[in-house]
Amino acid sequence: MHCTRFARPLLATALLLSSALAQALTLAPYSAQALAKAQQAGEPVALHFHATWCPTCAAQTKVLKAMQADAKSPNITVLVADYDKEVALKKQLKVQRQSTLIVYKGATEKARSSGETQAEALTTLLQSAQ
């Protein structure tokens, strides 16, 4: 009897925490399959065209990682595409600069930005997919 009385609140807390974690920003490497899966499911997803030599990209990554640790961050997966290797993807999406973020809700482009490093602006950009 005591187990049930204590187990229910613990289970409810665990469910709330897991749902909060499931709604956090996720960073993952780009793959065509991951993008297609997210878009087909109608999920919020963003592409971050990142170059290892780009200081602006490094600043963006720092902000995105901080957002990843914040439970209040937008519920979105950010797929990190290698700016130097994803030549066909850049051409297809008309990306002309590293540090470009393209935000989608499913397959619909909702917002695009290049060079932005401010946390508030990046949050607003990513929230456009909600």
Protein Blocks (a to p, Z undefined) as FASTA:
>chain_A
ZZmmmmmmmmmmmmmmmmmmmmpccdddddfklmmmmmmnopacddddddfklmklmmmm
mmmmmmmmpmkbccdddddddfklmmmlmmmnopabghiacddehjbcfbdcehiabfkl
mmmmmmmmZZ
